[in-house]
Amino acid sequence: MLEVLPEGVVIRKLWIGESDKYGEHMLRLDPQSRRNRFGGAVSDDYIRKYADLSSALETIVHGCFIDGVLRGAAELRPLGSNRPRQAEAALSVEKPWQSHGIGSALLARTLLTARNRSFCLLHMACLADNQRMQQLARKFAAELSFDFGSVVGEVESSRPTPLSLMREFLTDGHGFATAMLDLQSRMLRA
Ligand SMILES: CC(C)(COP(=O)(O)OP(=O)(O)OC[C@H]1O[C@@H](n2cnc3c(N)ncnc32)[C@H](O)[C@@H]1OP(=O)(O)O)[C@@H](O)C(=O)NCCC(=O)NCCS
């Protein structure tokens, strides 16, 4: 899928030790987005613990950085040995940056990663009144099937291909290089 993102936007996987950035991003969500992200009202403390836990589990988080600040994230969390080859996905984009294609770009990366990990079923909990997420899920109709009150997606193909692995490898490499350049320019400015 073609990604047309605003200038200065970098999408890459979060590294170990960046769970505080993830927590700060989720704490900045407006009340409605926070409710939609977690399927109900949750406290700041809950979010901090949730972010800490995400680095301990086998969770893969793609982050969207704008001018070096994490403004959007997509999480891919395996459901464990009881439900092998199944994972849960969850997305969040801070309000001022919604409707700029960031959610779509994050979901595309998450689907590629899910495919390359051979997940064949991807669950996305979505409240029935969350039209924005439903609209986003519809954009990926070829890869996700939509159900009332929840999105349960079947990843297009359970088998990774050399091409799908190469695509993830290239986007990871590009994300790393851009992050290094960003860091370097910040240090020079300081
Ligand atoms: C759902 C969410 C991740 C979407 O992120 P986003 O960056 O706004 O998504 P995009 O800009 O890629 O838009 C995706 C689609 O949503 C639809 N959309 C965008 N803005 C919309 C609006 N104001 N109202 C209704 N639909 C809208 C459009 O169809 C859009 O696709 P298009 O731009 O190709 O037409 C974001 O709104 C969010 O973080 N919401 C709060 C948390 C949440 O609901 N998470 C999902 C549960 S896990």
The ligand as an SDF file (V2000), in Angstrom:
LIG
                    3D

 48 50  0  0  0  0  0  0  0  0999 V2000
   -8.2810    4.6230   14.7150 C   0  0  0  0  0  0  0  0  0  0  0  0
   -7.0120    5.4430   14.5090 C   0  0  0  0  0  0  0  0  0  0  0  0
   -5.8100    4.6120   14.8800 C   0  0  0  0  0  0  0  0  0  0  0  0
   -6.9310    5.8180   13.0110 C   0  0  0  0  0  0  0  0  0  0  0  0
   -5.7350    6.5540   12.8180 O   0  0  0  0  0  0  0  0  0  0  0  0
   -5.6620    7.7110   11.7220 P   0  0  0  0  0  0  0  0  0  0  0  0
   -4.2390    8.1320   11.6590 O   0  0  0  0  0  0  0  0  0  0  0  0
   -6.6700    8.7510   12.0060 O   0  0  0  0  0  0  0  0  0  0  0  0
   -6.0620    6.8950   10.4380 O   0  0  0  0  0  0  0  0  0  0  0  0
   -5.9320    7.3670    8.9100 P   0  0  0  0  0  0  0  0  0  0  0  0
   -5.6240    8.8310    8.8060 O   0  0  0  0  0  0  0  0  0  0  0  0
   -4.9980    6.4120    8.2740 O   0  0  0  0  0  0  0  0  0  0  0  0
   -7.3970    7.1580    8.4090 O   0  0  0  0  0  0  0  0  0  0  0  0
   -7.9090    5.8810    8.2420 C   0  0  0  0  0  0  0  0  0  0  0  0
   -9.2950    5.9800    7.6190 C   0  0  0  0  0  0  0  0  0  0  0  0
  -10.2030    6.3940    8.6180 O   0  0  0  0  0  0  0  0  0  0  0  0
  -11.2000    7.2040    7.9830 C   0  0  0  0  0  0  0  0  0  0  0  0
  -11.2490    8.4940    8.6560 N   0  0  0  0  0  0  0  0  0  0  0  0
  -10.2730    9.4050    8.7920 C   0  0  0  0  0  0  0  0  0  0  0  0
  -10.7320   10.4640    9.4820 N   0  0  0  0  0  0  0  0  0  0  0  0
  -12.0230   10.1840    9.7990 C   0  0  0  0  0  0  0  0  0  0  0  0
  -13.0180   10.8920   10.5180 C   0  0  0  0  0  0  0  0  0  0  0  0
  -12.7930   12.1110   11.0510 N   0  0  0  0  0  0  0  0  0  0  0  0
  -14.2230   10.2760   10.6790 N   0  0  0  0  0  0  0  0  0  0  0  0
  -14.4580    9.0470   10.1450 C   0  0  0  0  0  0  0  0  0  0  0  0
  -13.5360    8.3550    9.4590 N   0  0  0  0  0  0  0  0  0  0  0  0
  -12.3420    8.9170    9.2830 C   0  0  0  0  0  0  0  0  0  0  0  0
  -10.8800    7.3720    6.5600 C   0  0  0  0  0  0  0  0  0  0  0  0
  -11.5830    6.4240    5.7930 O   0  0  0  0  0  0  0  0  0  0  0  0
   -9.4260    7.0330    6.5290 C   0  0  0  0  0  0  0  0  0  0  0  0
   -9.0300    6.5130    5.3520 O   0  0  0  0  0  0  0  0  0  0  0  0
   -8.7340    7.5060    4.0970 P   0  0  0  0  0  0  0  0  0  0  0  0
   -7.9520    8.6510    4.6530 O   0  0  0  0  0  0  0  0  0  0  0  0
   -7.9720    6.6830    3.1240 O   0  0  0  0  0  0  0  0  0  0  0  0
  -10.0790    7.9170    3.6220 O   0  0  0  0  0  0  0  0  0  0  0  0
   -7.0330    6.7690   15.3280 C   0  0  0  0  0  0  0  0  0  0  0  0
   -8.1930    7.4670   15.0250 O   0  0  0  0  0  0  0  0  0  0  0  0
   -6.9620    6.5380   16.8350 C   0  0  0  0  0  0  0  0  0  0  0  0
   -5.8860    6.4570   17.4020 O   0  0  0  0  0  0  0  0  0  0  0  0
   -8.1220    6.4540   17.5060 N   0  0  0  0  0  0  0  0  0  0  0  0
   -8.1370    6.2580   18.9470 C   0  0  0  0  0  0  0  0  0  0  0  0
   -7.6860    4.8760   19.3740 C   0  0  0  0  0  0  0  0  0  0  0  0
   -8.4550    3.7950   18.6530 C   0  0  0  0  0  0  0  0  0  0  0  0
   -9.6150    3.9430   18.3250 O   0  0  0  0  0  0  0  0  0  0  0  0
   -7.7950    2.6720   18.4160 N   0  0  0  0  0  0  0  0  0  0  0  0
   -8.4150    1.5590   17.7500 C   0  0  0  0  0  0  0  0  0  0  0  0
   -8.7570    0.4700   18.7130 C   0  0  0  0  0  0  0  0  0  0  0  0
   -7.4030   -0.6050   18.9190 S   0  0  0  0  0  0  0  0  0  0  0  0
  1  2  1  0
  2  3  1  0
  2  4  1  0
  2 36  1  0
  4  5  1  0
  5  6  1  0
  6  7  2  0
  6  8  1  0
  6  9  1  0
  9 10  1  0
 10 11  2  0
 10 12  1  0
 10 13  1  0
 13 14  1  0
 14 15  1  0
 15 16  1  0
 15 30  1  0
 16 17  1  0
 17 18  1  0
 17 28  1  0
 18 19  1  0
 18 27  1  0
 19 20  2  0
 20 21  1  0
 21 22  1  0
 21 27  2  0
 22 23  1  0
 22 24  2  0
 24 25  1  0
 25 26  2  0
 26 27  1  0
 28 29  1  0
 28 30  1  0
 30 31  1  0
 31 32  1  0
 32 33  2  0
 32 34  1  0
 32 35  1  0
 36 37  1  0
 36 38  1  0
 38 39  2  0
 38 40  1  0
 40 41  1  0
 41 42  1  0
 42 43  1  0
 43 44  2  0
 43 45  1  0
 45 46  1  0
 46 47  1  0
 47 48  1  0
M  END
$$$$
